[in-house]
Amino acid sequence: MEMSMRSRKELTEATAGRYRSSSRTKKGQILGEFCESTHYNRAYAAMLLRAFRRHQGLPQGIEPVRLHPTKRRRRGGGRPRLYDEQVRRVLENIWQRFGCICGKRLAPVIRRSLTAIRRDRFLHPSAKVCCALTGISPATIDRLLRPTREKMRVKGLCHTHPSTALMQLIPVRTFGEFSQVAPGHCQLDCVGHDGGIASGEYAFSVVISDVCTAWTERRAVQNRAARWIQPALEDIRLAVPFAVQHLHPDSGAEFINKNILRYCTDHQITLTRSRPGKKNDNCWVEQKNFDTVRKLVGYARYSSPQALEALNELYRVQGVLQNYILPSQKLLQKTRVGSRVRKLYQKPLTPAERVLLHPQVPLKVKARIRRVRAALDPLALADQVIALQKRLLKLADNLSPVQLKEAAVL
């Protein structure tokens, strides 16, 4: 039978004096018997017996003295701190200049760009900072940048409206059929820059991403009419270093129409589509919408010809940085362990590196990619991207308070 609170208090009163006056061994025995009777936690029971009515027995008028523990002074010794505030400031500057990517992607970029970082006229890192950046791990990068990552997330509007006219002529291809494909199998999507107001005319970004290599190209158009979408696709097709063999858009009417079907037929490109309402069928390009469009240009409204020109200039410069310098990770497998899903990723590689490693890409294409990559200055490109972002934000039609905060960060 469980003891009542009154019985426990009486037992505590009877045991406390005997407990405090006993030896260490005897205290353990008393504590065990006390816990067995009261079903108290052992640590709580020991604290209760030590402190029970300690203030009693003092002369009348004298208050018990309450002791406050002082902070222990740390003694010298131990390893010196390697990643100090100076390293964090340099790392934050590099992280912002390379598009605020995660630690696993930023670590190889830092190692490849150490020569440019040492001679950068703004950073001027010391030898100690360079030594720390040489061996910094992705987990340490994320830990040092955690306070800086606290940003507000906003969400754009959906502009996909299924077209049923040509559904029977264009076959469906699901996400599982893209597991083992060669370079040239690309997914296609369209991102609107409406600023939260889906009325009037505003710019759209046509995004194409190769499934095998993650090579991504973007072009801005003034609306989703076929007279603008088709030239953008042609420009993208010529910019991709390898031959585009397959295009896979969602079910939106801007891609599922006779003009795009005729364009693909003329250039011997296979055209397939996603199922309506199934974003996972187009997942390889959907995941690029935030990383390569929203994070780059925000959620503001762009409708003027000047903003359209600035968007395309930004995409041209950042596209070089995205495809030649910034690595990405591809998911290799997922394993369910109980209630969790354990994911195994490929080591971070840039799209250019994946093209160079693939055996089906012609040698001429690989030689051209090596020449372009050897002539690049990563930090100069990153600074140019930031300057173009600031110029673009000045051309936005309207900025909300959240977007103004994003502009201040840039």
C-alpha positions as CSV (number, residue, x, y, z in Angstrom):
1,M,0.0,0.0,0.0
2,E,1.4,3.4,-0.9
3,M,2.2,5.8,1.9
4,S,0.2,9.0,2.3
5,M,2.0,12.4,2.1
6,R,1.5,12.9,5.9
7,S,3.2,9.5,6.6
8,R,6.1,10.4,4.3
9,K,6.6,13.7,6.1
10,E,6.6,11.9,9.5
11,L,9.1,9.3,8.2
12,T,11.3,12.1,6.8
13,E,11.3,13.9,10.1
14,A,12.2,10.7,12.0
15,T,15.0,9.7,9.5
16,A,16.6,13.1,8.7
17,G,18.5,13.5,12.0
18,R,19.8,10.0,12.0
19,Y,20.8,10.3,8.3
20,R,22.8,13.5,8.8
21,S,24.7,12.1,11.8
22,S,25.7,8.8,10.3
23,S,28.8,7.7,8.4
24,R,28.9,7.4,4.6
25,T,28.3,3.7,4.6
26,K,25.4,3.9,7.1
27,K,23.9,6.8,5.0
28,G,23.7,4.6,2.0
29,Q,21.8,1.9,4.0
30,I,19.4,4.5,5.5
31,L,18.8,6.1,2.1
32,G,18.0,2.7,0.6
33,E,15.4,1.9,3.3
34,F,13.9,5.4,3.0
35,C,13.5,5.1,-0.8
36,E,12.0,1.7,-0.5
37,S,9.4,3.0,1.9
38,T,8.5,6.3,0.2
39,H,9.2,5.3,-3.5
40,Y,11.2,8.6,-3.8
41,N,13.9,9.0,-6.4
42,R,17.3,8.4,-4.7
43,A,18.7,11.8,-5.5
44,Y,15.6,13.6,-4.4
45,A,15.4,11.6,-1.2
46,A,19.0,12.4,-0.3
47,M,18.4,16.1,-0.9
48,L,15.3,15.9,1.3
49,L,17.0,14.3,4.2
50,R,20.0,16.6,4.0
51,A,17.9,19.8,4.0
52,F,14.9,18.8,6.2
53,R,14.3,21.6,8.8
54,R,17.9,22.8,8.9
55,H,16.8,26.3,9.9
56,Q,15.2,25.0,13.1
57,G,17.2,25.3,16.3
58,L,18.4,28.9,15.7
59,P,17.9,31.5,18.4
60,Q,14.8,33.6,18.1
61,G,15.1,36.6,15.8
62,I,18.0,35.2,13.8
63,E,17.2,34.4,10.2
64,P,18.9,31.4,8.6
65,V,21.8,32.3,6.3
66,R,21.1,31.4,2.7
67,L,24.3,30.5,0.8
68,H,24.6,31.2,-2.9
69,P,27.1,29.2,-4.9
70,T,29.7,31.2,-6.7
71,K,30.8,30.6,-10.2
72,R,34.0,28.6,-10.3
73,R,36.9,30.2,-12.0
74,R,38.1,28.1,-14.9
75,R,41.7,27.1,-14.6
76,G,44.1,27.3,-17.4
77,G,44.9,24.5,-19.7
78,G,43.1,22.6,-22.4
79,R,43.3,23.1,-26.1
80,P,43.3,26.7,-27.4
81,R,40.2,27.8,-29.3
82,L,40.7,27.3,-33.1
83,Y,37.4,28.7,-34.5
84,D,37.3,32.1,-32.9
85,E,35.2,35.2,-33.7
86,Q,37.6,36.2,-36.5
87,V,37.2,32.8,-38.2
88,R,33.4,33.1,-37.9
89,R,33.3,36.6,-39.4
90,V,35.4,35.4,-42.4
91,L,33.3,32.3,-42.8
92,E,30.1,34.3,-42.7
93,N,31.4,36.6,-45.4
94,I,32.3,33.7,-47.6
95,W,28.9,32.0,-46.9
96,Q,26.9,35.0,-47.9
97,R,29.0,35.6,-51.1
98,F,28.4,32.0,-52.2
99,G,24.7,32.1,-51.8
100,C,24.2,30.9,-48.2
101,I,24.6,27.2,-49.0
102,C,24.8,24.5,-46.4
103,G,28.1,23.4,-44.7
104,K,28.4,20.1,-46.7
105,R,28.4,22.1,-49.9
106,L,30.4,25.1,-48.6
107,A,33.4,23.1,-47.2
108,P,34.7,21.9,-50.6
109,V,34.1,25.4,-52.1
110,I,36.3,26.9,-49.4
111,R,39.1,24.4,-50.0
112,R,39.0,25.0,-53.7
113,S,39.0,28.8,-53.3
114,L,41.7,29.1,-50.6
115,T,44.0,30.8,-53.0
116,A,41.4,33.4,-53.9
117,I,40.4,33.9,-50.3
118,R,44.1,34.6,-49.3
119,R,44.4,37.3,-51.8
120,D,41.0,38.9,-51.4
121,R,41.3,42.6,-50.7
122,F,38.3,42.7,-48.4
123,L,39.0,39.7,-46.2
124,H,42.7,39.8,-45.6
125,P,42.6,36.6,-43.6
126,S,45.6,35.8,-41.3
127,A,47.6,32.7,-41.4
128,K,45.7,31.3,-38.4
129,V,42.3,31.9,-40.1
130,C,43.5,30.3,-43.3
131,C,44.8,27.3,-41.3
132,A,41.4,27.0,-39.6
133,L,39.5,27.2,-42.9
134,T,41.7,24.5,-44.5
135,G,40.5,21.8,-42.1
136,I,37.1,23.1,-41.1
137,S,34.3,20.4,-41.2
138,P,30.8,20.9,-42.6
139,A,29.3,20.4,-39.1
140,T,31.5,23.1,-37.7
141,I,30.5,25.4,-40.5
142,D,26.8,24.9,-39.7
143,R,27.4,25.4,-36.0
144,L,29.3,28.7,-36.5
145,L,26.7,30.0,-38.9
146,R,23.6,28.8,-36.9
147,P,22.9,32.3,-35.4
148,T,23.1,33.9,-38.9
149,R,20.6,31.5,-40.5
150,E,17.6,32.8,-38.6
151,K,15.7,34.3,-41.4
152,M,12.0,34.4,-42.2
153,R,10.6,32.0,-44.7
154,V,8.0,33.2,-47.2
155,K,6.1,31.3,-49.8
156,G,5.1,32.2,-53.4
157,L,1.9,31.6,-55.3
158,C,1.3,28.5,-57.5
159,H,1.0,29.3,-61.2
160,T,0.5,25.7,-62.6
161,H,-2.8,25.3,-64.3
162,P,-3.2,21.9,-66.0
163,S,-3.8,21.8,-69.8
164,T,-6.1,18.9,-70.8
165,A,-6.0,19.4,-74.6
166,L,-2.8,17.4,-75.3
167,M,-2.7,15.1,-72.3
168,Q,-3.3,12.0,-74.4
169,L,-0.5,12.9,-76.9
170,I,2.2,13.4,-74.3
171,P,3.1,10.4,-72.1
172,V,3.5,10.5,-68.3
173,R,6.8,9.8,-66.7
174,T,7.0,9.4,-62.9
175,F,9.9,10.1,-60.6
176,G,11.0,6.5,-60.3
177,E,11.8,6.4,-64.0
178,F,14.6,8.9,-63.6
179,S,16.8,6.8,-61.3
180,Q,19.4,5.8,-64.0
181,V,19.5,8.3,-66.8
182,A,22.4,9.8,-68.8
183,P,23.2,13.5,-69.2
184,G,20.6,15.2,-71.4
185,H,17.4,14.1,-69.5
186,C,16.1,17.4,-68.1
187,Q,13.2,18.5,-66.1
188,L,11.5,21.8,-66.7
189,D,9.5,24.2,-64.5
190,C,8.3,27.8,-64.4
191,V,8.6,30.2,-61.4
192,G,6.5,33.4,-61.2
193,H,7.7,36.7,-59.8
194,D,4.3,38.2,-58.8
195,G,5.2,39.7,-55.4
196,G,2.1,38.1,-53.9
197,I,-0.3,39.8,-56.4
198,A,-1.4,37.5,-59.2
199,S,-2.8,40.1,-61.5
200,G,-1.4,42.0,-64.4
201,E,1.8,41.1,-66.3
202,Y,4.9,40.1,-64.5
203,A,8.1,38.1,-65.2
204,F,8.6,34.3,-65.0
205,S,11.7,32.3,-64.7
206,V,12.0,29.2,-66.9
207,V,14.2,26.6,-65.0
208,I,15.7,23.5,-66.5
209,S,17.7,21.0,-64.5
210,D,19.6,17.9,-65.8
211,V,18.7,14.9,-63.6
212,C,22.1,13.1,-63.9
213,T,24.5,16.0,-63.5
214,A,22.2,18.7,-61.7
215,W,23.3,21.2,-64.4
216,T,20.8,24.1,-64.1
217,E,20.0,26.9,-66.4
218,R,17.4,29.7,-66.0
219,R,16.0,32.4,-68.3
220,A,13.6,35.2,-67.4
221,V,10.6,35.9,-69.7
222,Q,8.0,38.6,-69.5
223,N,5.0,36.2,-69.4
224,R,4.2,32.6,-70.1
225,A,3.1,33.0,-73.7
226,A,4.6,30.6,-76.2
227,R,6.4,33.4,-78.1
228,W,8.6,33.9,-75.0
229,I,8.8,30.4,-73.6
230,Q,10.1,28.9,-76.9
231,P,13.0,31.3,-77.4
232,A,14.0,30.8,-73.8
233,L,14.1,27.0,-74.2
234,E,16.2,27.4,-77.4
235,D,18.6,29.7,-75.5
236,I,18.9,27.2,-72.6
237,R,19.4,24.3,-75.0
238,L,22.3,26.1,-76.6
239,A,23.8,27.0,-73.2
240,V,23.8,23.4,-71.8
241,P,27.2,21.9,-72.8
242,F,25.8,18.5,-73.7
243,A,22.9,17.6,-76.0
244,V,19.4,17.8,-74.5
245,Q,17.6,14.6,-75.4
246,H,14.5,14.7,-73.1
247,L,12.3,17.4,-71.6
248,H,10.0,16.7,-68.7
249,P,7.8,19.6,-67.5
250,D,4.9,19.6,-65.1
251,S,1.3,19.6,-66.4
252,G,1.2,23.4,-66.8
253,A,-0.3,24.9,-70.0
254,E,2.8,27.0,-70.7
255,F,4.6,23.7,-71.6
256,I,1.8,21.3,-72.6
257,N,0.8,23.0,-75.9
258,K,1.3,22.5,-79.6
259,N,4.2,25.0,-79.9
260,I,6.4,23.1,-77.4
261,L,5.3,19.8,-78.8
262,R,6.3,21.0,-82.3
263,Y,9.6,22.4,-81.0
264,C,10.6,19.1,-79.4
265,T,9.6,17.2,-82.5
266,D,11.7,19.5,-84.7
267,H,14.8,19.1,-82.5
268,Q,14.4,15.4,-81.9
269,I,13.7,15.9,-78.2
270,T,11.5,13.5,-76.2
271,L,8.7,15.3,-74.4
272,T,7.0,13.7,-71.4
273,R,4.9,15.2,-68.5
274,S,4.2,14.9,-64.8
275,R,0.8,13.8,-63.4
276,P,-1.4,16.7,-62.4
277,G,-0.9,17.6,-58.7
278,K,2.1,15.2,-58.3
279,K,5.1,17.5,-57.7
280,N,7.3,14.5,-56.9
281,D,7.2,13.5,-60.6
282,N,9.2,16.7,-61.3
283,C,11.2,16.7,-58.0
284,W,14.7,17.3,-59.5
285,V,13.7,20.7,-60.8
286,E,11.2,21.5,-58.0
287,Q,14.1,21.4,-55.4
288,K,16.1,23.8,-57.6
289,N,13.3,26.4,-57.5
290,F,14.2,27.7,-54.1
291,D,17.9,27.1,-54.2
292,T,18.5,28.7,-57.6
293,V,15.6,31.2,-58.0
294,R,13.8,32.1,-54.7
295,K,17.0,32.4,-52.6
296,L,18.7,34.3,-55.4
297,V,16.0,36.9,-56.3
298,G,13.5,36.7,-53.5
299,Y,9.7,36.9,-53.7
300,A,9.4,40.5,-55.1
301,R,7.4,41.5,-58.2
302,Y,9.4,42.1,-61.4
303,S,7.5,43.4,-64.4
304,S,9.6,46.1,-66.1
305,P,11.9,45.5,-69.1
306,Q,14.8,46.7,-67.0
307,A,14.0,44.1,-64.3
308,L,13.8,41.4,-66.9
309,E,17.2,42.4,-68.3
310,A,18.7,42.4,-64.8
311,L,17.2,39.0,-64.1
312,N,18.8,37.4,-67.1
313,E,22.1,39.1,-66.4
314,L,22.0,37.7,-62.9
315,Y,21.1,34.2,-64.1
316,R,24.0,34.3,-66.6
317,V,26.6,35.2,-64.0
318,Q,25.2,33.1,-61.2
319,G,24.8,30.2,-63.6
320,V,28.6,30.0,-64.0
321,L,29.0,30.0,-60.3
322,Q,26.2,27.4,-59.8
323,N,27.4,24.9,-62.4
324,Y,31.2,25.2,-62.1
325,I,31.9,26.2,-58.4
326,L,29.0,25.3,-56.1
327,P,28.8,21.6,-55.3
328,S,25.5,19.7,-54.6
329,Q,24.7,16.4,-53.1
330,K,22.7,13.6,-54.7
331,L,20.6,11.1,-52.7
332,L,22.0,7.6,-53.1
333,Q,19.6,5.6,-51.0
334,K,17.0,5.8,-48.2
335,T,16.7,3.2,-45.5
336,R,13.8,3.0,-42.9
337,V,15.0,2.2,-39.4
338,G,12.0,2.1,-37.1
339,S,10.2,5.4,-37.3
340,R,13.2,7.2,-38.9
341,V,14.4,7.3,-42.5
342,R,18.2,7.2,-42.8
343,K,19.5,8.9,-46.0
344,L,22.9,8.3,-47.7
345,Y,24.2,11.1,-49.9
346,Q,26.9,11.2,-52.6
347,K,29.9,13.3,-51.7
348,P,29.5,17.0,-52.8
349,L,30.3,17.5,-56.5
350,T,29.7,20.4,-58.9
351,P,27.6,19.8,-62.0
352,A,30.8,20.4,-64.1
353,E,32.6,17.6,-62.2
354,R,29.7,15.2,-62.8
355,V,29.9,16.0,-66.5
356,L,33.7,15.3,-66.5
357,L,33.2,12.0,-64.7
358,H,30.4,10.6,-66.9
359,P,31.7,8.3,-69.7
360,Q,29.0,9.2,-72.2
361,V,29.9,12.8,-72.5
362,P,32.1,13.6,-75.5
363,L,35.8,14.5,-74.9
364,K,35.4,17.8,-76.7
365,V,32.7,18.9,-74.2
366,K,34.9,17.9,-71.3
367,A,37.9,19.8,-72.7
368,R,35.7,23.0,-73.1
369,I,34.5,22.6,-69.5
370,R,38.0,22.3,-68.2
371,R,39.1,25.5,-70.0
372,V,36.2,27.5,-68.7
373,R,36.7,26.2,-65.1
374,A,40.4,27.0,-65.1
375,A,39.8,30.7,-66.0
376,L,37.2,31.4,-63.2
377,D,37.8,33.5,-60.0
378,P,35.2,32.2,-57.5
379,L,35.2,35.2,-55.2
380,A,35.0,37.7,-58.0
381,L,32.0,35.9,-59.4
382,A,30.4,35.8,-56.0
383,D,30.9,39.5,-55.6
384,Q,29.4,40.2,-59.0
385,V,26.4,38.1,-58.1
386,I,25.8,40.2,-55.0
387,A,26.1,43.4,-57.0
388,L,23.6,42.2,-59.5
389,Q,21.2,41.2,-56.7
390,K,21.3,44.7,-55.2
391,R,20.7,46.2,-58.7
392,L,17.7,43.9,-59.3
393,L,16.1,44.6,-55.9
394,K,16.1,48.3,-56.8
395,L,14.0,47.5,-59.9
396,A,11.3,45.6,-58.0
397,D,7.8,47.0,-58.2
398,N,6.9,46.6,-54.6
399,L,8.7,45.2,-51.5
400,S,6.9,43.9,-48.5
401,P,8.5,44.3,-45.0
402,V,9.7,40.8,-45.2
403,Q,11.3,41.4,-48.6
404,L,12.8,44.7,-47.3
405,K,14.5,42.6,-44.6
406,E,15.8,40.3,-47.2
407,A,17.2,43.2,-49.2
408,A,18.9,44.5,-46.0
409,V,20.6,41.1,-45.6
410,L,21.9,41.2,-49.2
